[in-house]
Amino acid sequence: MAEVKIVRNPDILGGKPTIEGTRLSVELIIDFMAAGSTREDLLSNYPNLTNEMITACLIYAREHLPTTIAATAAE
């Protein structure tokens, strides 16, 4: 199975991090999960989404969230 990549493209969703080959943003996945959606809910509602894609979003958020918070606090 190919590695899932999170990419940023200014022409897609204003440059928000998205799952490569989709228009699903990391933010969307994290927001749904924060609101109580399970992996199964997401997989059911987004047939092209995979468990690996959800995991990639969670890893991306974990790795980039501290940087985002620090940058926002410095503003």
DSSP file (Angstrom, degrees, kcal/mol; ACC not computed):
  #  RESIDUE AA STRUCTURE BP1 BP2  ACC     N-H-->O    O-->H-N    N-H-->O    O-->H-N    TCO  KAPPA ALPHA  PHI   PSI    X-CA   Y-CA   Z-CA
    1    1 A M              0   0    0      0, 0.0     3,-0.1     0, 0.0     2,-0.1   0.000 360.0 360.0 360.0 139.9    0.0    0.0    0.0
    2    2 A A        -     0   0    0      1,-0.1     2,-0.2     0, 0.0     0, 0.0  -0.361 360.0 -99.3 -71.8 149.3    1.3    3.5   -0.9
    3    3 A E        -     0   0    0      1,-0.1     2,-0.4    -2,-0.1    -1,-0.1  -0.470  35.9-123.1 -67.3 136.2    2.3    5.9    1.9
    4    4 A V        -     0   0    0     -2,-0.2     2,-0.4    48,-0.1    -1,-0.1  -0.688  30.1-159.2 -81.9 131.0   -0.4    8.5    2.7
    5    5 A K        -     0   0    0     -2,-0.4    15,-3.0    15,-0.1     2,-0.5  -0.903  14.4-147.1-115.9 142.0    0.8   12.0    2.3
    6    6 A I  E     -A   19   0A   0     -2,-0.4     2,-0.3    13,-0.2    13,-0.2  -0.928  30.9-179.2-101.8 127.1   -0.5   15.2    3.7
    7    7 A V  E     -A   18   0A   0     11,-2.7    11,-3.0    -2,-0.5     2,-0.4  -0.839  25.2-142.4-128.2 160.7    0.1   18.1    1.3
    8    8 A R  E     +A   17   0A   0     -2,-0.3     8,-0.1     9,-0.2     5,-0.1  -0.994  21.8 170.8-124.9 126.4   -0.5   21.8    1.0
    9    9 A N    >   -     0   0    0      7,-0.5     3,-2.3    -2,-0.4     6,-1.0  -0.983  30.8-144.2-135.7 121.3   -1.5   23.4   -2.3
   10   10 A P  T 3  S+     0   0    0      0, 0.0     4,-0.3     0, 0.0     6,-0.1   0.717 102.1  57.4 -59.8 -18.3   -2.6   27.0   -2.4
   11   11 A D  T 3  S+     0   0    0      3,-0.1     2,-0.5     1,-0.1    -3,-0.0   0.516  98.5  67.9 -89.0  -5.0   -5.1   26.1   -5.1
   12   12 A I  S X  S-     0   0    0     -3,-2.3     3,-1.8     1,-0.1    -3,-0.4  -0.960 124.8 -25.5-121.3 117.6   -6.8   23.5   -2.9
   13   13 A L  G >  S-     0   0    0     -2,-0.5     3,-1.4     1,-0.3    -1,-0.1   0.822 116.4 -64.1  51.8  37.1   -8.8   24.7    0.1
   14   14 A G  G 3  S-     0   0    0     -4,-0.3    -1,-0.3     1,-0.3    -3,-0.1   0.729  97.6 -55.2  64.9  22.6   -6.7   27.8    0.4
   15   15 A G  G <  S+     0   0    0     -3,-1.8    -1,-0.3    -6,-1.0    -2,-0.2   0.544  91.1 152.9  88.8   6.9   -3.6   25.9    1.1
   16   16 A K    <   -     0   0    0     -3,-1.4    -7,-0.5    -4,-0.4    -1,-0.3  -0.373  59.1 -91.8 -64.1 149.3   -4.9   24.0    4.1
   17   17 A P  E     +A    8   0A   0      0, 0.0     9,-2.5     0, 0.0    10,-0.5  -0.470  57.9 177.3 -63.2 129.3   -3.1   20.7    4.7
   18   18 A T  E     -AB   7  25A   0    -11,-3.0   -11,-2.7     7,-0.3     2,-0.5  -0.865  39.3 -93.6-130.5 163.6   -5.1   18.0    2.9
   19   19 A I  E >   -A    6   0A   0      5,-2.5     3,-2.1    -2,-0.3     5,-0.4  -0.699  58.7-101.9 -76.4 124.2   -4.8   14.3    2.2
   20   20 A E  T 3  S+     0   0    0    -15,-3.0   -15,-0.1    -2,-0.5     3,-0.1  -0.166 106.3  19.3 -52.4 134.7   -3.0   14.0   -1.1
   21   21 A G  T 3  S+     0   0    0      1,-0.3    -1,-0.3    -3,-0.0     2,-0.2   0.482 117.5  75.6  83.7   3.6   -5.4   13.2   -4.0
   22   22 A T  S <  S-     0   0    0     -3,-2.1    -1,-0.3     2,-0.1    -4,-0.0  -0.784  77.2-129.0-132.3 176.6   -8.5   14.4   -2.0
   23   23 A R  S    S+     0   0    0     -2,-0.2     2,-0.6    -3,-0.1    -3,-0.1  -0.031  71.1 119.9-113.1  26.1  -10.1   17.6   -0.9
   24   24 A L        -     0   0    0     -5,-0.4    -5,-2.5     4,-0.0     2,-0.2  -0.829  54.3-147.6 -94.1 120.2  -10.3   16.4    2.6
   25   25 A S  B  >  -B   18   0A   0     -2,-0.6     4,-1.9    -7,-0.2    -7,-0.3  -0.524  20.2-126.0 -87.5 154.0   -8.4   18.6    5.0
   26   26 A V  H  > S+     0   0    0     -9,-2.5     4,-2.8     1,-0.2     5,-0.2   0.910 114.2  57.8 -57.8 -42.4   -6.6   17.5    8.2
   27   27 A E  H  > S+     0   0    0    -10,-0.5     4,-2.9     1,-0.2    -1,-0.2   0.899 103.6  51.6 -56.3 -43.9   -8.7   20.1   10.0
   28   28 A L  H  > S+     0   0    0      2,-0.2     4,-2.4     1,-0.2    -1,-0.2   0.934 112.0  45.5 -60.3 -47.9  -11.9   18.5    8.8
   29   29 A I  H  X S+     0   0    0     -4,-1.9     4,-2.3     1,-0.2    -2,-0.2   0.930 115.4  46.4 -63.0 -46.2  -10.9   15.1   10.0
   30   30 A I  H  X S+     0   0    0     -4,-2.8     4,-2.8     1,-0.2    -2,-0.2   0.911 111.7  51.9 -64.0 -42.4   -9.7   16.4   13.4
   31   31 A D  H  X S+     0   0    0     -4,-2.9     4,-1.6    -5,-0.2    -2,-0.2   0.920 110.3  48.2 -61.0 -44.5  -12.8   18.5   13.8
   32   32 A F  H  <>S+     0   0    0     -4,-2.4     5,-2.6     1,-0.2    -1,-0.2   0.927 114.1  46.3 -62.1 -43.8  -15.1   15.5   13.2
   33   33 A M  H ><5S+     0   0    0     -4,-2.3     3,-1.4     1,-0.2    -2,-0.2   0.886 110.2  53.0 -67.5 -37.6  -13.1   13.4   15.6
   34   34 A A  H 3<5S+     0   0    0     -4,-2.8    -1,-0.2     1,-0.3    -2,-0.2   0.811 106.0  55.4 -65.1 -29.0  -13.1   16.1   18.3
   35   35 A A  T 3<5S-     0   0    0     -4,-1.6    -1,-0.3    -5,-0.2    -2,-0.2   0.437 131.8 -91.8 -84.4   0.6  -16.8   16.3   17.9
   36   36 A G  T < 5S+     0   0    0     -3,-1.4    -3,-0.2     1,-0.3    -2,-0.1   0.417  75.4 145.4 108.8  -2.2  -17.1   12.6   18.7
   37   37 A S      < -     0   0    0     -5,-2.6    -1,-0.3    -6,-0.2     2,-0.2  -0.448  38.2-141.8 -67.9 142.2  -17.0   10.9   15.3
   38   38 A T     >  -     0   0    0     -2,-0.1     4,-2.2     1,-0.1     5,-0.2  -0.492  26.8-103.8 -94.4 169.8  -15.3    7.6   15.3
   39   39 A R  H  > S+     0   0    0      1,-0.2     4,-2.9     2,-0.2     5,-0.2   0.915 124.9  54.4 -56.5 -42.3  -13.0    6.2   12.6
   40   40 A E  H  > S+     0   0    0      1,-0.2     4,-2.1     2,-0.2    -1,-0.2   0.887 106.0  51.7 -61.8 -39.8  -16.0    4.0   11.6
   41   41 A D  H  > S+     0   0    0      2,-0.2     4,-2.4     1,-0.2    -1,-0.2   0.945 112.6  45.4 -59.9 -48.1  -18.2    7.0   11.2
   42   42 A L  H  X S+     0   0    0     -4,-2.2     4,-2.1     1,-0.2    -2,-0.2   0.914 112.5  50.1 -64.2 -43.2  -15.7    8.8    9.0
   43   43 A L  H  < S+     0   0    0     -4,-2.9    -1,-0.2     1,-0.2    -2,-0.2   0.856 112.8  47.9 -64.1 -34.6  -15.1    5.7    6.9
   44   44 A S  H  < S+     0   0    0     -4,-2.1    -1,-0.2    -5,-0.2    -2,-0.2   0.893 116.1  42.5 -71.3 -41.0  -18.8    5.2    6.4
   45   45 A N  H  < S+     0   0    0     -4,-2.4    -2,-0.2     1,-0.3    -1,-0.2   0.729 121.2  40.5 -80.2 -22.6  -19.4    8.9    5.5
   46   46 A Y    ><  -     0   0    0     -4,-2.1     3,-2.3    -5,-0.2    -1,-0.3  -0.786  68.7-173.0-128.2  86.7  -16.4    9.2    3.2
   47   47 A P  T 3  S+     0   0    0      0, 0.0    -1,-0.1     0, 0.0    -2,-0.1   0.728  84.3  53.6 -56.7 -26.6  -16.1    6.0    1.2
   48   48 A N  T 3  S+     0   0    0      2,-0.1     2,-0.2     0, 0.0    -5,-0.1   0.549  89.2  99.2 -86.3  -6.4  -12.7    7.0   -0.4
   49   49 A L    <   -     0   0    0     -3,-2.3     2,-0.3    -7,-0.2    -3,-0.1  -0.546  57.4-162.7 -79.6 144.4  -11.2    7.6    3.1
   50   50 A T     >  -     0   0    0     -2,-0.2     4,-1.9     1,-0.1     3,-0.2  -0.822  33.8-110.9-122.6 164.6   -9.0    4.9    4.6
   51   51 A N  H  > S+     0   0    0     -2,-0.3     4,-2.5     1,-0.2     5,-0.2   0.884 119.9  56.4 -58.0 -39.3   -7.8    4.1    8.1
   52   52 A E  H  > S+     0   0    0      1,-0.2     4,-2.2     2,-0.2    -1,-0.2   0.862 104.9  51.8 -62.7 -36.3   -4.3    5.0    6.9
   53   53 A M  H  > S+     0   0    0      2,-0.2     4,-1.9     1,-0.2    -1,-0.2   0.906 109.6  49.0 -67.0 -41.5   -5.5    8.4    5.8
   54   54 A I  H  X S+     0   0    0     -4,-1.9     4,-2.2     1,-0.2    -2,-0.2   0.929 111.5  49.6 -63.3 -44.4   -7.1    9.1    9.2
   55   55 A T  H  X S+     0   0    0     -4,-2.5     4,-2.6     1,-0.2     5,-0.2   0.901 107.8  53.9 -60.8 -41.5   -3.9    8.0   10.9
   56   56 A A  H  X S+     0   0    0     -4,-2.2     4,-2.5     1,-0.2    -1,-0.2   0.888 108.3  50.3 -61.0 -39.1   -1.8   10.3    8.7
   57   57 A C  H  X S+     0   0    0     -4,-1.9     4,-2.6     2,-0.2    -1,-0.2   0.919 110.9  48.4 -64.3 -43.9   -4.1   13.3    9.7
   58   58 A L  H  X S+     0   0    0     -4,-2.2     4,-2.4     2,-0.2    -2,-0.2   0.907 113.1  47.2 -64.2 -41.9   -3.6   12.5   13.4
   59   59 A I  H  X S+     0   0    0     -4,-2.6     4,-2.4     2,-0.2     5,-0.2   0.920 111.9  50.8 -64.8 -43.6    0.1   12.2   13.0
   60   60 A Y  H  X S+     0   0    0     -4,-2.5     4,-2.2    -5,-0.2     5,-0.3   0.934 111.5  47.6 -59.7 -46.1    0.3   15.5   11.0
   61   61 A A  H  X S+     0   0    0     -4,-2.6     4,-2.6     1,-0.2    -1,-0.2   0.919 111.6  50.5 -62.3 -43.9   -1.8   17.3   13.7
   62   62 A R  H  < S+     0   0    0     -4,-2.4    -1,-0.2     1,-0.2    -2,-0.2   0.899 115.4  42.7 -60.9 -40.6    0.4   15.9   16.5
   63   63 A E  H  < S+     0   0    0     -4,-2.4     4,-0.3    -5,-0.2    -1,-0.2   0.796 125.0  32.4 -77.3 -28.9    3.6   17.0   14.7
   64   64 A H  H  X S+     0   0    0     -4,-2.2     4,-2.1    -5,-0.2    -2,-0.2   0.649  96.8  80.1-106.5 -17.8    2.4   20.4   13.6
   65   65 A L  H  X S+     0   0    0     -4,-2.6     4,-2.7    -5,-0.3     5,-0.3   0.916  91.5  52.3 -60.6 -45.6    0.0   21.6   16.3
   66   66 A P  H  > S+     0   0    0      0, 0.0     4,-2.2     0, 0.0    -1,-0.2   0.893 111.1  48.9 -58.7 -37.1    2.7   22.7   18.7
   67   67 A T  H  > S+     0   0    0     -4,-0.3     4,-2.4     2,-0.2    -2,-0.2   0.907 111.5  49.2 -65.8 -42.1    4.3   24.9   16.0
   68   68 A T  H  X S+     0   0    0     -4,-2.1     4,-2.2     2,-0.2    -1,-0.2   0.910 111.7  48.2 -65.0 -43.5    0.9   26.4   15.1
   69   69 A I  H  X S+     0   0    0     -4,-2.7     4,-2.4     1,-0.2    -1,-0.2   0.918 112.3  49.0 -64.0 -43.4    0.1   27.2   18.7
   70   70 A A  H  X S+     0   0    0     -4,-2.2     4,-1.5    -5,-0.3    -2,-0.2   0.910 111.6  48.9 -64.0 -41.9    3.5   28.8   19.2
   71   71 A A  H  X S+     0   0    0     -4,-2.4     4,-0.7     1,-0.2    -1,-0.2   0.895 112.3  48.6 -65.5 -39.8    3.2   30.9   16.0
   72   72 A T  H >< S+     0   0    0     -4,-2.2     3,-0.8     1,-0.2    -2,-0.2   0.898 110.1  51.4 -67.2 -40.6   -0.3   32.1   17.0
   73   73 A A  H 3< S+     0   0    0     -4,-2.4    -1,-0.2     1,-0.2    -2,-0.2   0.811 106.2  55.6 -66.1 -30.1    0.8   33.0   20.5
   74   74 A A  H 3<        0   0    0     -4,-1.5    -1,-0.2     1,-0.2    -2,-0.2   0.680 360.0 360.0 -77.1 -17.2    3.7   35.1   19.1
   75   75 A E    <<        0   0    0     -3,-0.8    -1,-0.2    -4,-0.7    -2,-0.1   0.475 360.0 360.0 -74.4 360.0    1.4   37.2   16.9
